[in-house]
């Protein structure tokens, strides 16, 4: 037998024995794992590159045909943790082999009303060597209300308990599997996952050392309620009224905003860099103004409806409680509100959560939604779901670090909310800007939609987005890597470079990059060099 064939055979034999050994370890561990109230319901050992079938996945989480990729040689565990006698959380752990483990633990969150394990972030995490965990936050599915009806403890799991349970159980799994604790513990989430991360830092500051929080849905009830209030402001559900602004008119309205405001930042790229700085006069789109054609232009009543759609949300006392919807963002969350000529909102979270958790009434609809419904929800605050607590002193005092990011083209959570939250945390802790930046840095990404996507250079190692670009796994281009560098080596990210790929295929052809800056500094073009190069963008102080 030729020597190279003998060498290959020897290698394959060793690899097979190692895989068998690791598989045996996974099997024995699943039988021996001992955590109070936790039961292993499934396990398997997976080689790197294996396609993972997920046949039990409900439709709103991707359906039974959903698949994931094993991004390391790993032991996969599925377990259920009873949180009370009437509630339980499903967790999934991906545990790389000991020689591939980086010594760290990464927990993940949810989106919307929870119910879906974040396989995207888990795949990225395991591929980087993290022991990665995901949670369903106490129920299966990101659509529906039945799981909340008459189940207050399920609401508590989603509202405030799930991430803490994930942290505690995850740390114990890591300790028992690797025979030692993780050196550092991390969390990554976007949208609801961002809310969960900030809320957990307030309630349980000891759980994590570093948080990566995208498009955070803090003040969650106002975020969801705003969709119903804005729909009412534009004439819904009276879709035949003179004040109603039809779904097909809104893309033209948004395009007109971009055409008017995009050039003001010096670069005409279809992006309004700082939408919170501007106001828009909808009368410019009136019929007869010559901007929109006769099928899309606005009647006087519609002009008033559009104007109201871009005003802040106030409660029944007249206090502003939520920022204005941002100019240049898609409006589908409130303007897609018909189905076959019948008034029905495509944004279902409002109806689902108010039915199942606020009013506990399966017949409730948002057809007459008002500020009173919003205020009632705030008073009830089921499961402490609203979040938004700004006292992060415990997390700061123990040396925790936060990187948050938010798209300026976010149609679901207005980016102004992150501005207000950052300033609120700084004020609550009585910190100078420098002191605030010592533990919490917020990056705005012009042109990014909710969590990912959009015209801008949005890819920064986002949570909930798989895969990472293996060519850009450094602290300059990947926010999770930057977070680890900050937590473990004390090097805070002064900038992050976002990448835009052709057809948004991560890892494919790079079409543009841009340098982003910690708030309140902004990313400005140098006025000379190619706008598609990161080096052409500089961090400047506000107003410059």
C-alpha positions in Angstrom: 0.0 0.0 0.0 1.5 3.4 -1.0 2.5 5.5 2.0 0.1 8.4 1.3 -2.8 5.9 1.3 -1.6 4.4 4.6 -1.4 7.9 6.0 -4.9 8.8 4.9 -6.3 5.5 6.3 -4.5 6.2 9.6 -6.0 9.7 9.7 -9.5 8.5 8.9 -9.2 5.8 11.5 -8.1 8.2 14.2 -10.9 10.6 13.2 -13.4 7.8 13.4 -12.2 6.8 16.8 -12.3 10.4 18.1 -15.8 10.9 16.7 -17.0 7.6 18.3 -15.4 8.7 21.6 -17.1 12.1 21.4 -20.3 10.5 20.5 -20.1 8.2 23.5 -19.3 11.3 25.7 -22.5 13.0 24.4 -24.6 9.9 25.0 -23.3 9.4 28.6 -23.6 13.1 29.4 -27.2 13.2 28.3 -28.0 10.4 30.7 -26.0 11.8 33.6 -26.9 15.5 33.3 -28.3 16.6 36.7 -30.0 20.0 36.9 -33.1 20.6 39.1 -36.3 20.6 37.1 -34.5 19.9 33.8 -35.2 16.9 31.6 -33.2 15.9 28.5 -35.7 15.0 25.7 -33.3 14.5 22.8 -29.6 14.4 22.1 -27.3 13.6 19.2 -23.7 13.9 18.3 -23.0 15.8 15.1 -19.9 16.2 13.0 -19.1 19.6 11.6 -21.0 20.2 8.4 -23.9 17.8 9.2 -27.3 19.1 8.2 -29.6 19.1 11.2 -33.2 18.3 10.6 -35.7 20.1 12.9 -39.0 18.3 12.1 -40.8 19.4 15.3 -40.5 23.1 14.3 -43.9 24.9 14.2 -44.8 26.9 11.1 -44.2 30.3 12.5 -40.7 29.3 13.4 -39.9 27.9 9.9 -42.0 24.8 9.8 -41.0 21.1 10.0 -38.7 21.4 6.9 -36.4 23.8 8.8 -32.8 22.8 8.9 -29.6 24.0 10.5 -26.0 23.2 10.0 -23.7 21.8 12.6 -20.8 24.3 12.6 -18.5 22.2 14.7 -18.1 18.7 16.0 -20.7 19.0 18.8 -23.1 17.4 21.2 -26.6 18.7 20.7 -29.0 18.6 23.6 -32.7 19.4 23.7 -34.1 19.8 27.2 -37.1 21.1 29.0 -36.9 23.1 32.2 -40.0 23.4 34.4 -40.2 27.0 35.7 -43.4 26.4 37.7 -46.0 23.7 37.9 -47.8 25.3 34.9 -44.9 26.5 32.7 -41.7 25.1 31.1 -39.0 26.4 28.8 -37.4 24.4 26.0 -33.6 24.9 25.7 -31.2 23.7 23.1 -27.5 23.4 23.7 -24.8 23.0 21.1 -21.6 21.9 22.8 -18.4 21.8 20.7 -15.9 19.0 21.5 -13.5 20.0 24.2 -10.6 20.6 21.8 -12.8 23.0 19.8 -14.4 24.8 22.7 -13.1 28.4 23.2 -13.9 28.4 26.9 -16.9 30.7 26.5 -20.7 30.4 26.8 -23.1 32.2 24.4 -26.8 32.5 25.2 -29.4 33.8 22.7 -32.8 35.4 22.7 -35.9 35.7 20.6 -37.8 37.9 18.2 -41.4 39.1 18.2 -43.5 37.3 20.8 -40.8 34.7 21.2 -41.4 31.0 20.7 -38.5 30.3 18.2 -35.0 29.1 19.0 -32.4 31.4 17.4 -30.5 28.8 15.4 -28.8 31.5 13.3 -26.9 32.9 16.3 -26.3 29.4 17.7 -24.7 28.2 14.5 -22.5 31.3 14.4 -21.5 30.8 18.0 -20.7 27.1 17.8 -18.7 27.8 14.7 -16.5 30.3 16.7 -16.1 27.7 19.5 -18.7 28.9 21.9 -20.9 26.6 23.9 -24.2 28.0 22.5 -27.7 27.9 23.9 -31.1 28.8 22.5 -34.5 29.1 24.2 -38.2 29.1 23.1 -39.0 31.5 26.0 -41.7 29.2 27.3 -43.9 28.5 24.3 -43.6 27.3 20.7 -44.4 29.7 17.9 -44.0 33.4 17.1 -47.6 33.8 16.1 -50.8 33.0 18.0 -52.2 33.7 21.4 -53.5 30.4 22.7 -50.3 29.7 24.6 -50.8 32.9 26.6 -54.6 32.6 27.3 -55.1 31.8 31.0 -51.4 31.0 31.4 -49.8 33.8 33.5 -46.7 31.8 34.2 -46.1 31.2 30.5 -46.4 35.0 30.1 -43.8 35.4 33.0 -41.4 33.1 31.1 -41.6 35.3 28.0 -41.9 38.5 29.9 -38.8 38.3 32.1 -37.8 34.8 33.2 -36.6 32.9 30.1 -33.1 34.4 29.7 -32.2 34.1 33.3 -33.2 30.5 33.3 -31.2 30.0 30.1 -28.2 31.6 31.7 -28.3 29.6 34.9 -29.0 26.2 33.2 -26.6 27.0 30.4 -23.7 27.7 32.8 -24.5 24.4 34.6 -24.5 22.4 31.4 -21.2 23.9 30.4 -19.7 23.1 33.8 -20.9 19.5 33.8 -19.9 18.8 30.2 -16.5 20.4 30.2 -15.7 19.8 33.9 -15.1 23.5 34.4 -17.0 26.8 34.2 -16.9 29.0 31.2 -14.2 31.7 31.5 -16.7 34.3 30.2 -20.4 34.4 29.5 -22.0 36.2 26.6 -25.5 36.9 25.2 -26.5 38.0 21.7 -30.0 39.0 20.6 -32.0 41.4 18.4 -35.4 43.0 18.6 -37.2 41.2 21.4 -33.8 39.6 22.0 -32.4 43.1 22.6 -35.1 43.9 25.1 -34.5 40.6 26.8 -30.8 41.4 27.1 -31.2 44.8 28.5 -33.9 43.7 30.9 -31.8 40.8 32.1 -28.8 43.1 32.7 -31.1 45.1 35.0 -32.7 42.2 36.8 -29.7 39.7 36.9 -26.5 41.7 36.2 -24.4 38.6 37.2 -25.7 36.5 34.4 -23.4 37.7 31.6 -20.1 39.5 31.0 -20.9 40.9 27.6 -24.1 41.7 25.7 -24.6 42.1 21.9 -28.0 43.8 21.5 -29.4 44.7 18.1 -32.5 46.9 17.4 -33.5 46.5 21.0 -37.2 46.4 21.7 -37.1 48.1 25.0 -40.4 49.7 26.0 -41.9 46.7 24.2 -45.6 47.4 24.8 -45.4 50.9 23.3 -43.5 49.5 20.3 -46.3 47.1 19.6 -49.1 49.5 20.4 -47.7 52.1 18.1 -48.6 50.0 15.1 -52.3 50.0 16.0 -52.3 53.7 16.8 -50.6 54.6 13.5 -53.0 52.4 11.6 -55.9 54.3 13.1 -54.3 57.6 12.4 -54.2 56.8 8.6 -57.9 56.0 8.6 -58.0 52.2 9.3 -60.2 50.2 9.6 -62.5 52.5 7.6 -60.8 51.6 4.3 -63.4 53.4 2.2 -63.1 56.7 4.1 -61.7 59.8 2.5 -59.0 60.0 5.2 -57.7 56.4 4.6 -54.3 56.2 3.0 -54.2 53.1 0.8 -51.3 50.5 1.0 -50.2 51.2 -2.5 -49.7 54.9 -1.8 -47.1 54.4 0.9 -44.1 53.3 -1.2 -44.5 56.5 -3.2 -44.7 58.6 0.0 -41.6 57.0 1.4 -39.7 57.4 -1.9 -40.6 61.1 -2.0 -39.2 61.5 1.5 -35.9 59.8 0.4 -35.7 61.9 -2.7 -36.1 65.1 -0.7 -33.9 64.3 2.3 -31.2 61.8 1.1 -29.0 64.5 -0.5 -28.7 66.5 2.8 -26.0 64.1 4.1 -23.8 64.8 1.1 -24.2 61.3 -0.5 -27.1 60.4 -2.7 -27.4 56.7 -2.0 -31.1 56.2 -1.2 -30.4 56.5 2.5 -31.4 59.1 5.0 -28.5 59.0 7.4 -30.1 60.7 10.4 -33.9 60.6 10.0 -34.6 61.9 13.5 -33.2 65.3 12.4 -35.9 66.1 9.8 -39.5 66.8 9.3 -41.5 66.1 6.1 -44.4 68.1 4.8 -46.9 65.7 3.3 -48.8 68.6 1.6 -46.0 68.5 -1.0 -47.6 65.2 -2.3 -51.1 66.7 -2.7 -53.0 66.1 -5.9 -52.0 69.0 -8.2 -48.6 69.5 -6.7 -47.1 67.5 -9.5 -45.0 65.1 -7.4 -47.2 62.0 -7.5 -49.6 60.9 -10.2 -53.3 61.0 -9.9 -53.6 57.5 -8.6 -51.1 58.0 -5.8 -51.4 61.7 -4.8 -52.9 62.8 -1.5 -56.3 64.3 -0.9 -56.6 67.0 1.8 -57.8 64.5 4.3 -55.0 62.1 3.4 -52.4 64.8 3.8 -53.6 65.2 7.4 -53.5 61.4 7.9 -49.9 61.2 6.7 -48.9 64.1 8.8 -50.3 62.3 11.9 -48.5 59.1 11.0 -45.2 60.9 11.6 -46.1 62.5 14.9 -44.9 61.0 18.2 -47.3 58.7 20.2 -48.8 60.2 23.3 -50.8 58.5 26.1 -54.3 59.5 27.3 -52.7 62.2 29.5 -51.0 63.8 26.5 -47.5 62.7 27.5 -45.3 61.6 24.7 -44.4 57.9 25.3 -43.0 56.8 21.9 -41.0 58.6 19.2 -42.2 59.4 15.7 -42.1 56.8 13.0 -38.9 57.5 11.1 -38.8 59.1 7.6 -37.6 56.9 4.8 -38.5 53.6 6.5 -41.0 51.1 5.1 -44.4 51.5 6.6 -45.8 48.0 6.2 -46.1 47.4 9.9 -49.1 49.8 10.0 -50.0 50.4 6.3 -50.4 46.8 5.2 -53.8 46.5 6.7 -56.1 45.0 4.1 -56.8 41.4 3.0 -59.1 40.8 0.0 -60.7 44.2 0.6 -61.3 43.6 4.3 -59.6 45.6 7.0 -57.0 43.3 8.6 -53.5 44.2 9.8 -50.6 42.1 8.6 -48.8 43.0 11.8 -50.2 40.3 14.0 -48.3 40.8 17.2 -50.7 43.5 18.4 -53.8 41.3 18.1 -52.0 38.2 19.4 -50.5 39.7 22.5 -53.5 41.9 23.5 -55.8 38.9 23.0 -53.6 36.4 24.9 -51.8 38.4 27.5 -53.4 41.8 28.0 -57.2 41.2 27.9 -57.2 37.4 28.0 -60.0 37.5 25.4 -59.8 35.4 22.2 -62.4 37.6 20.5 -60.6 40.9 20.9 -59.6 42.7 17.8 -57.6 45.9 17.3 -60.3 47.5 15.0 -60.9 50.3 17.5 -57.5 50.3 19.2 -56.8 53.5 21.0 -54.4 55.1 23.5 -56.6 53.7 26.3 -55.8 50.1 25.2 -52.1 51.1 25.2 -52.2 52.7 28.6 -54.1 49.7 30.0 -51.4 47.4 28.8 -48.7 49.5 30.4 -50.5 49.4 33.7 -50.9 45.6 33.5 -47.4 45.0 32.1 -48.0 41.2 32.0 -44.9 39.2 32.8 -42.9 42.5 33.2 -42.7 42.3 29.4 -42.3 46.0 28.8 -38.7 46.2 29.9 -36.9 49.5 29.4 -35.5 49.8 32.9 -32.5 52.2 32.6 -30.8 51.4 35.9 -27.9 49.2 34.7 -25.7 50.1 37.6 -25.3 46.5 38.8 -24.1 45.4 35.3 -21.8 48.4 35.0 -20.4 48.0 38.5 -19.4 44.3 37.9 -17.6 45.2 34.7 -20.1 44.1 32.2 -19.9 45.4 28.6 -22.6 46.2 26.0 -22.4 46.7 22.3 -25.8 47.8 20.9 -26.6 48.6 17.3 -29.6 49.9 15.5 -30.5 50.5 11.8 -31.6 54.0 11.0 -34.1 52.5 8.5 -35.8 50.3 11.1 -39.5 49.9 10.3 -40.3 47.9 13.5 -38.5 49.6 16.4 -37.8 53.3 15.7 -34.1 54.0 16.1 -34.8 57.1 18.1 -35.8 54.8 20.9 -32.2 53.6 21.2 -31.1 57.2 21.4 -33.5 57.9 24.2 -32.5 54.7 26.0 -28.8 55.4 25.9 -29.3 58.9 27.2 -31.6 57.6 29.9 -29.1 55.0 31.1 -26.4 57.7 31.2 -28.7 60.0 33.2 -29.9 57.2 35.5 -26.3 56.3 36.4 -25.2 59.9 36.5 -22.3 59.2 34.1 -20.3 61.4 31.8 -20.3 60.4 28.2 -16.8 58.9 28.6 -17.9 56.9 31.7 -21.0 55.7 29.8 -18.8 54.6 26.9 -16.7 52.6 29.3 -19.4 50.0 29.5 -22.0 50.7 26.8 -21.6 51.7 23.2 -24.4 52.2 20.7 -23.8 52.2 17.0 -26.3 53.5 14.4 -26.3 51.9 10.9 -27.9 54.2 8.3 -29.8 52.2 5.7 -30.2 49.0 7.8 -33.7 47.7 8.3 -34.9 45.8 11.4 -31.9 43.7 12.7 -30.5 43.2 9.2 -31.0 44.0 5.5 -31.4 47.2 3.7 -29.5 49.5 1.3 -26.8 50.3 3.8 -23.6 48.4 4.7 -25.4 46.5 7.4 -23.4 43.3 8.0 -21.4 43.7 11.2 -21.8 40.1 12.6 -25.4 40.7 13.4 -27.3 38.6 15.9 -30.0 36.3 14.2 -28.1 36.3 10.9 -26.2 33.3 9.7 -23.6 32.8 8.5 -20.7 35.1 9.5 -18.2 36.0 6.8 -15.2 33.9 7.6 -12.9 36.5 5.9 -14.0 39.2 8.4 -13.9 37.5 11.7 -12.1 40.3 13.5 -13.0 43.0 16.0 -13.1 45.6 13.2 -15.8 43.9 11.2 -17.6 41.6 13.6 -19.5 42.9 16.6 -19.4 39.7 18.6 -15.7 39.4 18.1 -15.4 43.1 19.1 -17.4 42.4 22.3 -15.1 39.5 23.3 -12.1 41.7 22.7 -13.6 44.4 24.9 -14.6 42.1 27.7 -11.4 40.1 27.8 -8.7 42.4 26.7 -10.1 45.8 27.6 -10.1 47.2 24.0 -13.3 49.0 23.4 -14.5 49.3 19.8 -13.9 52.9 18.6 -15.5 52.0 15.3 -17.2 49.1 13.5 -17.0 48.5 9.8 -20.2 47.4 8.1 -20.2 45.5 4.9 -22.7 45.4 2.0 -22.7 42.3 -0.2 -24.0 41.7 -3.6 -27.6 40.5 -3.2 -27.0 40.5 0.5 -25.3 37.2 0.3 -23.0 37.3 3.3 -19.4 36.2 2.4 -20.1 36.9 -1.3 -18.9 39.9 -3.4 -18.4 43.0 -1.3 -20.0 46.0 -2.9 -19.4 48.6 -0.2 -18.2 49.2 3.4 -18.7 52.0 5.8 -17.2 53.0 9.2 -19.7 53.3 12.0 -19.2 55.2 15.3 -20.3 55.1 18.9 -23.3 57.4 19.5 -23.5 60.4 19.7 -20.7 60.6 17.1 -21.9 60.0 13.5 -20.4 58.5 10.4 -19.7 61.2 7.8 -18.3 61.0 4.3 -14.9 62.8 3.9 -16.3 64.5 0.8 -13.5 63.3 -1.4 -12.9 59.6 -1.6 -15.0 56.7 -2.9 -18.1 56.4 -0.7 -18.0 52.6 -1.0 -14.7 52.5 1.0 -14.8 52.3 4.8 -11.8 54.6 4.9 -13.8 57.4 3.3 -16.1 57.7 6.3 -15.0 59.4 9.5 -16.4 59.8 13.0 -17.5 63.3 13.8 -19.1 65.0 16.8 -22.8 65.9 16.6 -23.5 69.0 14.6 -20.3 68.9 12.5 
